[in-house]
Amino acid sequence: MKHNARFLILVLFCVSLVLTGCATLPPGSVASEQDPLESYNRAMYGFNDTLDRTLLQPVARGYVAVTPDFLRTGVSNFFGNISDLAVFVNDFLQGKPGQGLQDGGRFVLNTTVGLLGLLDVATPAGLPHHREDFGQTLAVWGWDNSTYLVLPLLGPSTVRDTLGLVGDTPLGLYTNLHTTNTKLAEIFAFETVNTRANLLAASNVLDTAALDPYAFVRDAYLQRRRNMIYDGNPPPTPDDDQ
């Protein structure tokens, strides 16, 4: 269980990519070939979507209505700072020591001067946030393409990225909190609602941007992950030559 996009709202996070020009891939593309579990995945997508529309969206809108912007920003910064620890470790696992030192410095600076991450003082200081996780690390080690898999509650993933979640778990907040399961569930629910609130603006994009929302989300997720694995410069695919 770690960082932002990995929680229940990954579906809508992928949708938000359309705002930056991410296009849906055509039938028969690499994305659709990576989806042999489509029947199961569509059913699970429908379950997650129903849960989001009936529960998460209303709760998130209420949260936004009663919580000041600066407080929501602080909460997002806090959870993002926790994720930077996993980013730091995966930098080195991927052979990026320079970036690893930057991300380690970012974590230390925000944890101390930034009051446990409530304030992001590292970005203005020239230490930008990077996104690295163990799923990406497995891809760098050779597991490039992986079967698409929609997880209950957690949303879009692949078999590789699901194993990556397990690898990142020891570095996350929940593993290191010595408290009751009830308290952990409350913190997880709070993080989920906060993340969902940050994506409310993307809620209408999926309804208007695609005739097949499931395929749109799948292709956006796979394209985004490929882009992240190659640090924004993925090699051409066979589809690029057509």
Secondary structure by P-SEA (a helix, b strand, c coil): ccccccccaaaaaaaaccccbbbbbcccccccccccaaaaaaaaaaaaaaaaaacaaaaaaaaaacccaaaaaaaaaaaaaaaaaaaaaaaaaaccaaaaaaaaaaaaaaacccccccccccccccbbbbbbcaaaaaaaacccbbbbbbccccccccaaaaaaaaaaccccccccccccaaaaaaaaaaaaaaaaaaacccccccccccccaaaaaaaaaaaaaaaaaacccccccccccc
